[in-house]
Amino acid sequence: MVQVTLIPLDGIDWQESFLLDEFPVTIGRGVGTNVRLNDCFVSRAHCELYELEGKPVVRDLHSKNGTFVNGHAVDEAFVMPEDMLRVGMTRFLVSYRAALDPSPDPPGQFVLVNADEE
């Protein structure tokens, strides 16, 4: 599980950050999107973020103006921390962290028991 924060840097709709922890997330200007942008260069359903192997992936949903990661148009791509995601005229700095593993002992770790104390 991953938690993603989209931090708007500039653009038409850049007032607030978006904390995303349930996927998939649809970004667009349409009423049914999870992240709704007031940007006329954004399609109604512009792109989506989903999780694959603990990392966020962005997928363009056949938008008119494209989805860009670090200035490159993408159909689908992993996004890494500190990447720049552009949707319409809005640029986001991507920040994320993996959710903590709830297991008490990390894999490969053993608890030593002193047999002499029994």
N, CA, C and O of each residue as an XYZ file, in Angstrom:
472
protein
N       0.841     -1.181      0.000
C       0.000      0.000      0.000
C       0.882      1.237      0.000
O       1.902      1.285      0.687
N       0.485      2.228     -0.768
C       1.263      3.453     -0.898
C       0.356      4.647     -0.619
O      -0.848      4.594     -0.866
N       0.942      5.719     -0.103
C       0.219      6.959      0.143
C       0.894      8.049     -0.683
O       2.086      8.312     -0.520
N       0.132      8.676     -1.565
C       0.667      9.666     -2.504
C       0.117     11.045     -2.150
O      -1.066     11.194     -1.843
N       0.993     12.051     -2.198
C       0.562     13.433     -2.065
C       0.912     14.151     -3.356
O       2.060     14.121     -3.799
N      -0.077     14.794     -3.956
C       0.134     15.636     -5.126
C       0.151     17.080     -4.637
O      -0.854     17.596     -4.147
N       1.309     17.724     -4.777
C       1.501     19.082     -4.293
C       1.488     20.016     -5.502
O       2.427     19.998     -6.298
N       0.447     20.828     -5.655
C       0.384     21.702     -6.823
C       1.453     22.792     -6.746
O       1.646     23.415     -5.703
N       2.137     23.009     -7.856
C       3.180     24.025     -7.916
C       2.705     25.267     -8.639
O       3.042     26.384     -8.246
N       1.932     25.085     -9.685
C       1.391     26.209    -10.436
C       0.283     25.699    -11.321
O      -0.016     24.505    -11.338
N      -0.314     26.592    -12.043
C      -1.394     26.206    -12.930
C      -2.666     26.919    -12.567
O      -2.673     27.853    -11.766
N      -3.724     26.475    -13.158
C      -5.001     27.141    -12.998
C      -5.635     26.804    -11.653
O      -6.285     27.660    -11.052
N      -5.464     25.601    -11.177
C      -6.141     25.145     -9.958
C      -5.104     24.589     -8.990
O      -4.955     23.372     -8.876
N      -4.386     25.466     -8.294
C      -3.244     24.988     -7.516
C      -3.316     25.341     -6.038
O      -2.274     25.472     -5.395
N      -4.481     25.495     -5.494
C      -4.608     25.945     -4.112
C      -4.306     24.876     -3.062
O      -3.768     25.203     -2.004
N      -4.630     23.631     -3.318
C      -4.543     22.626     -2.260
C      -3.785     21.384     -2.709
O      -3.754     21.036     -3.890
N      -3.171     20.722     -1.718
C      -2.528     19.430     -1.975
C      -3.583     18.338     -1.878
O      -4.619     18.505     -1.234
N      -3.299     17.226     -2.527
C      -4.223     16.097     -2.515
C      -3.514     14.892     -1.914
O      -2.504     14.436     -2.450
N      -4.032     14.376     -0.809
C      -3.504     13.172     -0.169
C      -4.320     11.992     -0.669
O      -5.535     11.940     -0.475
N      -3.643     11.038     -1.318
C      -4.322      9.900     -1.942
C      -3.848      8.613     -1.287
O      -2.650      8.330     -1.266
N      -4.775      7.837     -0.754
C      -4.382      6.572     -0.138
C      -5.295      5.410     -0.535
O      -5.135      4.297     -0.034
N      -6.239      5.661     -1.422
C      -7.085      4.598     -1.967
C      -7.036      4.705     -3.482
O      -7.222      5.786     -4.040
N      -6.790      3.601     -4.136
C      -6.577      3.602     -5.583
C      -7.531      2.646     -6.265
O      -7.976      1.692     -5.629
N      -7.870      2.853     -7.538
C      -7.400      3.895     -8.440
C      -8.054      5.243     -8.131
O      -9.124      5.306     -7.526
N      -7.384      6.322     -8.563
C      -7.848      7.694     -8.403
C      -7.933      8.310     -9.795
O      -6.970      8.252    -10.560
N      -9.066      8.892    -10.123
C      -9.234      9.562    -11.410
C      -9.052     11.061    -11.219
O      -9.618     11.659    -10.303
N      -8.246     11.661    -12.107
C      -7.997     13.100    -12.084
C      -8.637     13.700    -13.338
O      -8.436     13.195    -14.443
N      -9.400     14.768    -13.165
C     -10.028     15.426    -14.302
C     -10.866     16.601    -13.854
O     -10.820     16.997    -12.689
N     -11.631     17.162    -14.773
C     -12.503     18.275    -14.410
C     -13.963     17.842    -14.303
O     -14.835     18.655    -13.995
N     -14.226     16.563    -14.558
C     -15.588     16.045    -14.489
C     -16.080     15.854    -13.066
O     -15.293     15.729    -12.127
N     -17.393     15.835    -12.927
C     -18.029     15.707    -11.615
C     -17.671     14.399    -10.923
O     -17.531     14.388     -9.700
N     -17.519     13.306    -11.646
C     -17.276     12.003    -11.036
C     -15.826     11.671    -10.731
O     -15.523     10.532    -10.376
N     -14.922     12.634    -10.858
C     -13.502     12.343    -10.620
C     -13.163     12.467     -9.136
O     -13.841     13.169     -8.386
N     -12.097     11.770     -8.726
C     -11.651     11.837     -7.335
C     -10.885     13.126     -7.044
O     -11.028     13.715     -5.972
N     -10.075     13.555     -8.003
C      -9.351     14.826     -7.908
C      -9.893     15.700     -9.022
O      -9.604     15.484    -10.199
N     -10.683     16.690     -8.634
C     -11.349     17.546     -9.622
C     -10.587     18.858     -9.764
O     -10.381     19.582     -8.790
N     -10.168     19.154    -11.006
C      -9.411     20.358    -11.290
C     -10.251     21.321    -12.120
O     -10.920     20.920    -13.072
N     -10.205     22.584    -11.746
C     -10.902     23.621    -12.493
C      -9.913     24.198    -13.510
O      -9.423     25.317    -13.354
N      -9.633     23.419    -14.545
C      -8.611     23.755    -15.542
C      -9.188     23.373    -16.902
O      -9.435     22.195    -17.161
N      -9.406     24.366    -17.778
C     -10.051     24.086    -19.065
C      -9.172     23.241    -19.986
O      -9.654     22.758    -21.010
N      -7.902     23.052    -19.650
C      -7.006     22.204    -20.445
C      -7.015     20.748    -19.962
O      -6.312     19.904    -20.517
N      -7.798     20.464    -18.948
C      -7.926     19.113    -18.389
C      -9.199     18.484    -18.928
O     -10.255     19.118    -18.924
N      -9.111     17.255    -19.388
C     -10.287     16.517    -19.859
C     -11.171     16.141    -18.675
O     -10.734     16.163    -17.525
N     -12.416     15.798    -18.973
C     -13.335     15.409    -17.884
C     -12.768     14.256    -17.062
O     -12.790     14.304    -15.832
N     -12.269     13.236    -17.720
C     -11.539     12.136    -17.070
C     -10.177     12.108    -17.753
O     -10.012     11.459    -18.786
N      -9.215     12.799    -17.189
C      -7.937     13.059    -17.847
C      -6.946     11.902    -17.680
O      -6.405     11.388    -18.659
N      -6.720     11.506    -16.432
C      -5.770     10.417    -16.158
C      -6.163      9.739    -14.854
O      -7.038     10.205    -14.123
N      -5.496      8.636    -14.588
C      -5.737      7.954    -13.314
C      -4.413      7.544    -12.710
O      -3.430      7.304    -13.411
N      -4.411      7.470    -11.392
C      -3.287      6.921    -10.645
C      -3.746      5.607    -10.045
O      -4.842      5.513     -9.493
N      -2.907      4.601    -10.154
C      -3.190      3.325     -9.496
C      -1.882      2.797     -8.920
O      -0.805      3.309     -9.225
N      -1.987      1.789     -8.101
C      -0.823      1.220     -7.427
C      -0.445     -0.106     -8.072
O      -1.301     -0.951     -8.331
N       0.849     -0.275     -8.328
C       1.368     -1.529     -8.862
C       2.659     -1.843     -8.126
O       3.613     -1.066     -8.174
N       2.687     -2.978     -7.446
C       3.869     -3.423     -6.699
C       4.351     -2.367     -5.712
O       5.554     -2.175     -5.537
N       3.413     -1.685     -5.070
C       3.756     -0.700     -4.054
C       4.209      0.640     -4.583
O       4.692      1.475     -3.818
N       4.061      0.865     -5.884
C       4.471      2.139     -6.480
C       3.306      2.722     -7.275
O       2.525      1.979     -7.869
N       3.188      4.055     -7.287
C       2.109      4.668     -8.066
C       2.431      4.695     -9.556
O       3.573      4.903     -9.965
N       1.395      4.479    -10.344
C       1.480      4.510    -11.803
C       0.425      5.495    -12.290
O      -0.705      5.491    -11.803
N       0.794      6.341    -13.254
C      -0.164      7.243    -13.885
C      -0.485      6.701    -15.273
O       0.399      6.237    -15.994
N      -1.762      6.768    -15.633
C      -2.209      6.318    -16.951
C      -3.088      7.412    -17.559
O      -4.064      7.845    -16.947
N      -2.738      7.848    -18.751
C      -3.544      8.823    -19.467
C      -4.815      8.137    -19.954
O      -4.768      7.011    -20.449
N      -5.941      8.812    -19.815
C      -7.234      8.240    -20.213
C      -7.704      8.846    -21.537
O      -8.847      9.282    -21.675
N      -6.781      8.858    -22.507
C      -7.067      9.394    -23.839
C      -7.476     10.864    -23.770
O      -8.402     11.302    -24.454
N      -6.761     11.619    -22.925
C      -7.048     13.039    -22.761
C      -6.677     13.819    -24.020
O      -5.845     13.376    -24.811
N      -7.290     14.958    -24.195
C      -7.027     15.777    -25.377
C      -5.627     16.396    -25.337
O      -4.960     16.471    -26.368
N      -5.177     16.837    -24.165
C      -3.906     17.555    -24.047
C      -2.772     16.736    -23.447
O      -1.674     17.262    -23.266
N      -3.000     15.488    -23.138
C      -1.934     14.606    -22.669
C      -1.613     14.728    -21.195
O      -2.007     15.679    -20.518
N      -0.881     13.728    -20.720
C      -0.385     13.661    -19.348
C       1.127     13.600    -19.435
O       1.679     12.878    -20.265
N       1.800     14.361    -18.573
C       3.250     14.497    -18.670
C       3.912     14.187    -17.330
O       3.442     14.611    -16.274
N       5.022     13.431    -17.397
C       5.854     13.174    -16.228
C       7.236     13.711    -16.565
O       7.870     13.280    -17.528
N       7.688     14.654    -15.757
C       8.992     15.306    -15.962
C       9.141     15.852    -17.383
O      10.215     15.769    -17.979
N       8.058     16.407    -17.915
C       8.104     17.038    -19.228
C       7.906     16.102    -20.407
O       7.885     16.554    -21.552
N       7.760     14.805    -20.153
C       7.596     13.825    -21.226
C       6.153     13.327    -21.258
O       5.602     12.939    -20.227
N       5.543     13.339    -22.447
C       4.191     12.806    -22.594
C       4.217     11.304    -22.335
O       5.090     10.595    -22.835
N       3.253     10.827    -21.550
C       3.198      9.400    -21.221
C       1.789      8.871    -21.443
O       0.799      9.574    -21.238
N       1.727      7.615    -21.866
C       0.457      6.899    -21.869
C       0.259      6.229    -20.516
O      -0.843      6.198    -19.968
N       1.367      5.691    -19.994
C       1.354      5.001    -18.707
C       2.786      4.955    -18.198
O       3.698      4.596    -18.943
N       2.992      5.317    -16.926
C       4.354      5.342    -16.392
C       4.329      5.328    -14.868
O       3.423      5.875    -14.239
N       5.350      4.686    -14.287
C       5.558      4.804    -12.850
C       5.900      6.256    -12.541
O       6.568      6.921    -13.333
N       5.448      6.745    -11.402
C       5.877      8.062    -10.935
C       6.683      7.858     -9.653
O       6.295      7.098     -8.766
N       7.791      8.546     -9.583
C       8.713      8.416     -8.466
C       8.638      9.658     -7.583
O       8.158     10.701     -8.027
N       9.109      9.559     -6.329
C       9.133     10.761     -5.488
C       9.923     11.870     -6.178
O      10.950     11.620     -6.809
N       9.434     13.074     -6.047
C      10.033     14.282     -6.626
C       9.786     14.413     -8.131
O      10.282     15.358     -8.746
N       9.031     13.488     -8.742
C       8.666     13.649    -10.145
C       7.671     14.796    -10.289
O       6.956     15.139     -9.348
N       7.641     15.373    -11.468
C       6.717     16.434    -11.818
C       5.625     15.826    -12.692
O       5.919     15.281    -13.755
N       4.388     15.912    -12.263
C       3.235     15.421    -13.021
C       2.454     16.633    -13.516
O       2.038     17.480    -12.725
N       2.258     16.711    -14.841
C       1.471     17.826    -15.395
C       0.204     17.293    -16.014
O       0.221     16.394    -16.855
N      -0.901     17.876    -15.571
C      -2.234     17.561    -16.062
C      -2.843     18.884    -16.492
O      -3.096     19.748    -15.652
N      -3.082     19.057    -17.782
C      -3.537     20.356    -18.277
C      -2.444     21.389    -18.037
O      -1.295     21.181    -18.427
N      -2.797     22.497    -17.399
C      -1.825     23.535    -17.067
C      -1.387     23.455    -15.608
O      -0.682     24.340    -15.125
N      -1.796     22.407    -14.905
C      -1.475     22.253    -13.491
C      -0.319     21.275    -13.332
O      -0.369     20.142    -13.811
N       0.735     21.745    -12.641
C       1.886     20.887    -12.366
C       1.872     20.498    -10.902
O       1.658     21.328    -10.019
N       2.108     19.196    -10.662
C       2.168     18.667     -9.306
C       3.556     18.098     -9.030
O       4.162     17.472     -9.899
N       4.051     18.318     -7.829
C       5.204     17.590     -7.325
C       4.644     16.340     -6.670
O       3.730     16.425     -5.850
N       5.186     15.177     -7.024
C       4.702     13.909     -6.486
C       5.538     13.537     -5.263
O       6.768     13.546     -5.306
N       4.860     13.218     -4.196
C       5.522     12.739     -2.982
C       4.789     11.482     -2.546
O       3.559     11.445     -2.563
N       5.517     10.469     -2.163
C       4.825      9.284     -1.642
C       5.727      8.471     -0.736
O       6.951      8.597     -0.725
N       5.046      7.629      0.023
C       5.755      6.676      0.880
C       4.917      5.414      0.946
O       3.689      5.437      0.861
N       5.627      4.322      1.101
C       4.945      3.038      1.242
C       4.372      2.939      2.648
O       4.975      3.420      3.608
N       3.226      2.325      2.762
C       2.638      2.094      4.080
C       3.516      1.118      4.847
O       4.159      0.246      4.262
N       3.534      1.277      6.157
C       4.356      0.406      6.983
C       3.807     -1.007      7.000
O       2.595     -1.220      7.011
N       4.714     -1.962      7.003
C       4.341     -3.366      7.095
C       3.849     -3.643      8.510
O       4.589     -3.407      9.465
N       2.613     -4.142      8.677
C       2.081     -4.361     10.016
C       2.654     -5.577     10.741
O       2.350     -5.777     11.917
N       3.478     -6.398     10.072
C       3.998     -7.598     10.725
C       4.982     -7.216     11.832
O       5.762     -6.280     11.655
N       4.964     -7.919     12.971
C       5.806     -7.545     14.114
C       7.295     -7.795     13.887
O       8.122     -7.037     14.391
N       7.647     -8.815     13.158
C       9.051     -9.137     12.927
C       9.367     -9.007     11.443
O       8.674     -9.597     10.614
N      10.407     -8.241     11.091
C      10.780     -8.160      9.680
C      11.170     -9.524      9.138
O      11.671    -10.354      9.897
N      10.961     -9.788      7.855
C      11.329    -11.078      7.273
C      12.814    -11.355      7.480
O      13.650    -10.459      7.363
N      13.123    -12.606      7.787
C      14.524    -12.987      7.967
C      15.062    -12.703      9.354
O      16.234    -12.975      9.615
N      14.258    -12.170     10.249
C      14.686    -11.877     11.613
C      14.199    -13.001     12.531
O      13.104    -13.533     12.352
N      15.006    -13.342     13.487
C      14.657    -14.390     14.439
C      14.760    -13.837     15.845
O      15.576    -12.958     16.123
N      13.927    -14.358     16.729
C      13.990    -13.999     18.137
C      14.800    -15.081     18.827
O      14.452    -16.261     18.767
N      15.883    -14.678     19.484
C      16.735    -15.645     20.180
C      16.173    -15.925     21.579
O      15.834    -15.002     22.320
N      16.083    -17.182     21.918
C      15.614    -17.605     23.235
C      16.760    -18.312     23.922
O      17.373    -19.212     23.348
N      17.052    -17.916     25.140
C      18.116    -18.530     25.893
C      17.556    -19.775     26.582
O      16.747    -19.674     27.503
N      17.995    -20.952     26.124
C      17.475    -22.228     26.661
C      17.922    -22.453     28.087
O      17.275    -23.232     28.787
N      18.983    -21.829     28.569
C      19.470    -22.023     29.930
C      18.567    -21.399     30.980
O      18.655    -21.765     32.152
N      17.704    -20.469     30.600
C      16.856    -19.774     31.563
C      15.592    -20.543     31.889
O      14.833    -20.115     32.759
N      15.336    -21.659     31.229
C      14.090    -22.403     31.458
C      14.184    -23.281     32.662
O      13.224    -23.975     32.997
